[in-house]
Amino acid sequence: MLKEFTIKTDKEGIYDITSEVAGVINESKVKEGIVMVYCPHTTASITINENADADVKHDLLLGLRCSYPDNKEFRHNEGNSACHLKSSAFGASETLIVKDGEMILGRWQSIFFCEFDGPRERKYYVKVV
């Protein structure tokens, strides 16, 4: 089963999409398998991280801004090279194990869509096998 989702983003942000992914698994009726979450954009990404403390999202974005600042020596004419670097650092997808009809996540983990170059209307895909 493959589902496409659309998400409207701010200039920069981390959005919890865990419930949407869980819904696709439930709808698929797959009890044992895998679920992949994929982002088809070069300045956005998918990651898994803590969701118990909202400050983690803030700190992730702050750390990425510090690690990948805009640089006047970048040559990409759109002026968003730092956004491409952030996206590559996190990656375009995450794959999780499905057991007993639910994805296996750690106690504090959630799945996030990460925007580095918004505001945009973005897409992401969830595939259950």
LUMLO-760178 format. One record per residue (C-alpha): z, y, x. Coordinates in Angstrom, 2 decimals. Layout:
BEGIN
<<Z; Y; X>>;
...
% end
This chain:
BEGIN
<<0.00; 0.00; 0.00>>;
<<-0.93; 3.47; 1.28>>;
<<0.34; 6.74; -0.21>>;
<<-0.62; 10.29; 0.71>>;
<<1.87; 13.15; 0.40>>;
<<1.42; 16.91; 0.60>>;
<<4.15; 19.18; 1.92>>;
<<4.26; 22.99; 2.03>>;
<<5.95; 24.22; 5.18>>;
<<7.41; 27.37; 6.63>>;
<<6.45; 28.78; 10.03>>;
<<8.63; 26.15; 11.69>>;
<<10.88; 23.53; 10.17>>;
<<12.15; 19.98; 9.90>>;
<<11.87; 18.39; 6.44>>;
<<13.64; 15.24; 5.28>>;
<<11.08; 12.82; 3.81>>;
<<13.30; 9.71; 3.78>>;
<<13.48; 9.43; -0.02>>;
<<9.69; 9.66; -0.35>>;
<<9.25; 6.82; 2.16>>;
<<11.90; 4.74; 0.38>>;
<<10.09; 5.34; -2.91>>;
<<6.83; 3.96; -1.50>>;
<<8.63; 0.85; -0.25>>;
<<10.21; 0.36; -3.67>>;
<<6.88; 0.86; -5.44>>;
<<5.14; -1.61; -3.10>>;
<<7.68; -4.34; -3.92>>;
<<7.47; -5.49; -0.27>>;
<<10.71; -7.26; 0.67>>;
<<10.02; -8.03; 4.34>>;
<<7.55; -6.09; 6.48>>;
<<7.02; -2.73; 8.09>>;
<<6.49; 0.83; 6.95>>;
<<4.59; 3.39; 8.99>>;
<<4.78; 7.14; 8.45>>;
<<1.83; 9.03; 9.95>>;
<<1.04; 12.74; 10.39>>;
<<-2.67; 13.59; 10.85>>;
<<-2.03; 17.04; 12.35>>;
<<-1.95; 18.20; 15.97>>;
<<0.79; 20.80; 15.55>>;
<<3.16; 18.80; 13.35>>;
<<4.88; 15.45; 13.81>>;
<<7.11; 12.72; 12.42>>;
<<10.49; 11.84; 13.92>>;
<<13.70; 9.97; 13.15>>;
<<17.00; 11.68; 13.89>>;
<<20.42; 12.54; 12.54>>;
<<20.74; 14.06; 9.09>>;
<<24.53; 14.13; 8.68>>;
<<24.86; 17.56; 10.33>>;
<<22.29; 20.26; 9.47>>;
<<22.89; 21.84; 12.87>>;
<<21.00; 18.95; 14.49>>;
<<17.72; 20.20; 12.98>>;
<<18.49; 23.71; 14.21>>;
<<19.30; 22.41; 17.69>>;
<<16.15; 20.28; 17.85>>;
<<13.98; 23.30; 17.08>>;
<<15.91; 25.48; 19.52>>;
<<15.59; 22.86; 22.26>>;
<<11.86; 22.52; 21.65>>;
<<11.38; 26.31; 21.77>>;
<<13.23; 26.38; 25.10>>;
<<11.41; 23.34; 26.51>>;
<<7.96; 24.38; 25.31>>;
<<7.81; 28.20; 25.25>>;
<<4.63; 30.15; 24.73>>;
<<3.00; 30.77; 28.08>>;
<<0.47; 33.49; 28.85>>;
<<-1.35; 31.03; 31.12>>;
<<-2.20; 28.69; 28.23>>;
<<-5.96; 28.71; 27.64>>;
<<-6.25; 27.34; 24.09>>;
<<-7.87; 30.18; 22.14>>;
<<-5.85; 29.65; 18.94>>;
<<-2.69; 30.67; 20.80>>;
<<-0.63; 27.71; 19.62>>;
<<-0.50; 25.50; 22.71>>;
<<3.30; 25.32; 22.59>>;
<<2.97; 23.85; 19.07>>;
<<0.62; 21.16; 20.38>>;
<<3.10; 20.31; 23.14>>;
<<5.97; 19.99; 20.66>>;
<<3.90; 17.74; 18.41>>;
<<2.94; 15.50; 21.33>>;
<<6.56; 15.29; 22.46>>;
<<7.69; 13.97; 19.05>>;
<<4.55; 11.99; 18.19>>;
<<2.36; 11.50; 15.16>>;
<<4.09; 8.48; 13.61>>;
<<7.16; 6.31; 13.19>>;
<<7.29; 2.63; 12.27>>;
<<10.32; 1.03; 10.64>>;
<<11.28; -2.49; 9.67>>;
<<11.59; -3.34; 5.96>>;
<<14.25; -5.93; 5.14>>;
<<15.36; -6.92; 1.63>>;
<<13.09; -4.20; 0.21>>;
<<14.66; -1.37; 2.22>>;
<<13.84; 0.23; 5.54>>;
<<16.31; -0.32; 8.33>>;
<<17.78; 3.01; 9.43>>;
<<20.97; 3.70; 11.32>>;
<<23.92; 5.21; 9.49>>;
<<23.06; 8.80; 10.44>>;
<<19.26; 8.48; 10.62>>;
<<16.63; 10.04; 8.38>>;
<<12.87; 10.44; 8.65>>;
<<11.57; 13.96; 9.18>>;
<<8.27; 15.80; 8.96>>;
<<8.30; 18.47; 11.69>>;
<<6.28; 21.67; 11.40>>;
<<5.61; 23.72; 14.53>>;
<<2.70; 25.95; 13.45>>;
<<3.10; 26.96; 9.81>>;
<<3.23; 28.04; 7.20>>;
<<0.80; 25.36; 6.10>>;
<<0.03; 22.83; 3.44>>;
<<0.25; 19.54; 5.33>>;
<<-0.35; 15.90; 4.60>>;
<<1.41; 12.76; 5.73>>;
<<0.82; 9.12; 4.93>>;
<<3.10; 6.18; 4.27>>;
<<1.73; 2.64; 4.73>>;
<<3.76; -0.44; 3.73>>;
<<2.69; -3.85; 5.04>>;
% end
